[in-house]
Amino acid sequence: MQQVLFRDLGLIDYKACWDYQEELFAQTVAVKLGNRDLPPQSIKPTQSHLLFCEHPHVYTLGKSGHESNLLVDEAGLKAIEATYYKINRGGDITYHGPGQLVGYPVLDLDCFFTDIHRYLRTLEEVIIRVMAEFGLKGERYPGYTGVWLDAADDTKARKICAMGVRASRWVTMHGWAFNVNTNLDYFSRIVPCGIDDKAVTSMKQELGHEVSMEEVKRLTAHYFEQEFGCKLLLPAQTTA
C-alpha cells in the first residue's frame, strides 16, 4: 500500500505554505527526473505528501482567472486584513480563511493513477463522503469542479468546496478548500471561482451550528486513505 506523509500545519501564512508545497513538489519531480537515467534496480521511490491547514484571510487567483473577479482594491484588502496572490494552479479566484479546511496533496500520480480527471473526481468523493457523515448531500455540478449542494437545481446550487490543482510530470500540488466554519462574508469581495450566479455555503451555514474541525479533519483523512488506497503516516512513522 502506498504511504503518504501527512502533516497538519494548523493556521499558516499562505505564502509560507505555498513555498513549502513548491519545495515538496520540486523534490518529487527531481527524484523522477533522476530515475530516468538509472537502471531499474537503482530507481529511487518518490514520497507523496498530504498537507492540512487553515490560512489567514487571503484571496488567490489561478492561471485561468480574471483579476476583475477581485472586487476590492489594495486599500479594501487592508481594511479586511486580507492578502492577495496570483498563483500557479488551475481555476479562477477563491478565498481561504480560518474555519476552512484546506488540503494540499503533493502526490506522485504514477503511484496511483495517471488521470487528472479521475484525480479531481476522487478528491470530490472524499469531501462528499465526509459531508454524508453530517447528513449533508454533497454533489457534483456538471461542468464545474468542486462539491456542491442542490446541484440539480440551478436556482439553489451552492458550492461548499472549491478545488484547483497543478500537475507536472504526474506530480500534483494545490488542492481543495472546504468551507466548514468559514466566514462567508469574505466571498462577497470576489466573484467566487468566476461564477457570478451561484452562492457559496459552509457546513456551519447548512447545519445551523459550528462543526468540530478536528472531526472533519479526522474523517477527511480517513476517506482520503479509502479513496486513494493509501496509508497516511506522520513523518516519524515512515518505513522503508
C-alpha positions in Angstrom: 0.0 0.0 0.0 1.3 3.4 -0.9 2.5 5.5 2.0 1.6 9.2 2.1 3.4 11.5 4.6 0.7 13.5 6.4 1.2 16.9 8.2 -1.4 19.1 9.8 0.2 22.6 9.6 -2.6 24.4 11.5 -3.0 28.1 10.8 -0.2 29.1 8.4 0.5 32.0 6.2 -0.5 31.3 2.6 2.9 32.2 1.0 4.8 30.2 3.6 2.6 27.1 2.8 2.8 27.7 -0.9 6.7 27.8 -0.7 6.6 24.6 1.3 4.4 22.9 -1.3 6.8 24.0 -4.0 9.7 22.5 -2.1 8.0 19.1 -1.8 6.8 19.3 -5.4 10.4 20.1 -6.6 11.9 17.3 -4.6 9.4 14.7 -6.0 10.0 15.9 -9.6 13.7 15.8 -9.1 13.6 12.2 -8.0 11.5 11.3 -11.0 13.9 13.1 -13.4 16.9 11.4 -11.8 15.3 8.0 -12.2 15.1 8.3 -16.0 18.8 7.6 -16.3 19.0 4.8 -13.7 18.7 1.1 -14.3 15.5 -0.5 -12.9 17.3 -1.9 -9.8 18.6 1.6 -8.9 15.4 3.6 -9.2 14.6 5.6 -6.1 11.0 5.7 -4.8 9.2 9.0 -4.6 7.4 10.3 -1.4 3.9 11.6 -1.7 2.5 14.1 0.9 -0.8 15.4 2.2 -1.0 18.7 4.0 -3.9 20.0 6.0 -4.0 23.7 7.1 -6.0 26.8 7.6 -4.9 30.2 6.3 -5.3 33.8 7.5 -7.7 35.7 5.2 -6.3 35.5 1.6 -7.6 35.6 -2.0 -5.8 33.6 -4.6 -6.2 33.8 -8.4 -5.5 30.8 -10.6 -3.8 30.9 -14.0 -7.0 30.9 -16.0 -8.7 33.5 -13.7 -9.6 37.1 -14.3 -8.3 39.8 -12.0 -11.6 41.7 -12.4 -13.2 38.9 -10.2 -11.4 40.5 -7.2 -13.9 43.2 -6.2 -11.7 45.2 -3.8 -8.6 47.3 -4.3 -5.4 47.3 -2.2 -7.0 49.6 0.4 -10.0 47.4 0.6 -7.9 44.3 1.2 -6.1 46.1 4.0 -9.3 47.1 5.6 -10.4 43.5 5.9 -7.0 42.2 6.8 -6.7 40.1 3.7 -3.8 39.4 1.3 -3.9 38.5 -2.4 -1.8 36.3 -4.6 -1.7 35.2 -8.2 -0.7 31.6 -8.2 0.1 28.7 -10.5 -2.9 26.4 -10.0 -5.8 26.0 -12.4 -9.1 27.8 -11.8 -10.2 31.3 -11.1 -10.3 33.3 -7.8 -11.1 31.9 -4.4 -10.9 32.8 -0.7 -9.1 31.0 2.1 -9.6 31.8 5.8 -10.0 30.5 9.3 -12.6 27.8 9.7 -11.9 26.4 6.2 -10.1 23.0 5.9 -7.6 23.4 3.1 -5.9 20.2 1.8 -2.8 20.1 -0.4 -2.0 16.7 -1.8 1.5 16.6 -3.3 1.2 13.1 -4.9 3.2 11.2 -7.5 0.2 10.0 -9.5 2.4 7.4 -11.2 2.0 5.6 -7.8 -1.8 5.9 -8.0 -3.4 6.6 -11.5 -2.3 8.9 -14.3 -5.6 10.6 -14.9 -6.2 14.2 -13.8 -10.0 14.0 -14.4 -10.1 10.9 -12.2 -7.9 12.7 -9.6 -10.3 15.6 -9.3 -13.3 13.3 -9.1 -11.6 11.3 -6.3 -10.9 14.4 -4.3 -14.5 15.4 -4.7 -15.6 12.0 -3.5 -13.5 12.3 -0.3 -15.4 15.5 0.6 -18.8 14.1 -0.4 -18.3 11.2 1.9 -17.2 13.5 4.8 -20.4 15.6 4.3 -22.5 12.5 4.3 -21.3 11.8 7.9 -23.0 15.0 8.9 -26.2 14.4 7.0 -25.4 16.6 4.1 -25.7 15.5 0.5 -22.6 16.7 -1.4 -22.9 16.6 -5.2 -21.0 17.4 -8.4 -22.3 20.2 -10.6 -21.9 19.4 -14.3 -19.2 21.4 -16.0 -17.6 22.6 -12.7 -15.1 21.1 -10.3 -15.7 21.1 -6.5 -18.5 19.9 -4.3 -22.0 21.5 -4.3 -25.4 21.2 -2.6 -28.7 21.0 -4.6 -26.7 20.7 -7.8 -29.7 19.6 -9.8 -31.5 22.9 -9.2 -29.7 25.9 -10.9 -31.6 28.3 -8.7 -30.4 26.6 -5.4 -27.0 25.2 -6.3 -24.3 26.4 -4.0 -20.7 25.5 -3.6 -19.2 24.2 -0.3 -15.8 23.0 -1.5 -13.6 24.6 -4.2 -10.8 22.8 -6.0 -7.9 23.9 -8.1 -4.7 21.9 -8.8 -1.5 21.9 -10.6 0.2 18.8 -12.1 3.5 18.4 -13.9 5.2 15.0 -14.6 2.2 13.5 -12.8 3.1 15.3 -9.6 0.3 17.3 -8.0 0.1 20.4 -5.8 -2.6 22.8 -4.5 -5.9 21.0 -3.8 -9.2 21.8 -2.1 -10.8 24.5 0.2 -13.7 23.0 2.2 -15.9 25.5 4.0 -16.5 24.2 7.5 -17.0 27.2 9.8 -15.8 29.7 7.3 -16.9 33.4 7.5 -18.8 33.6 4.2 -18.8 37.4 4.2 -15.4 37.3 2.7 -16.8 35.8 -0.5 -18.7 39.0 -1.2 -15.5 40.7 -2.2 -14.9 38.3 -5.1 -16.8 36.5 -7.9 -16.0 33.1 -6.4 -14.4 30.8 -9.0 -15.5 33.3 -11.6 -19.1 32.1 -11.2 -21.4 35.1 -10.6 -24.8 33.5 -10.3 -24.2 30.8 -7.7 -24.0 31.1 -3.9 -21.2 29.8 -1.6 -22.1 28.0 1.6 -20.4 26.2 4.6 -21.2 23.3 6.8 -22.0 25.7 9.6 -24.4 27.6 7.4 -26.2 24.4 6.3 -26.4 22.8 9.7 -27.0 25.9 11.8 -24.2 25.3 14.2 -20.4 25.2 14.4 -18.8 21.9 13.4 -15.8 20.3 15.0 -12.9 21.0 12.7 -10.9 18.1 14.4 -13.7 15.7 13.5 -13.8 17.0 9.9 -10.1 16.5 9.7 -10.3 13.0 11.1 -13.0 12.0 8.6 -11.3 13.7 5.6 -8.0 11.8 6.4 -9.9 8.5 6.7 -11.8 8.9 3.5 -8.7 10.1 1.7 -7.0 6.8 2.6 -10.0 4.9 1.4 -10.4 6.6 -1.9 -6.7 6.7 -2.8 -6.0 3.2 -1.3 -3.1 4.6 0.7 -1.9 4.9 4.3 -1.4 8.3 5.9 1.7 8.4 8.1 3.2 11.0 10.3 6.9 11.7 9.4 8.2 9.5 12.2 6.1 6.6 11.1 7.5 6.1 7.6 9.1 2.8 6.8 11.4 1.7 4.0 
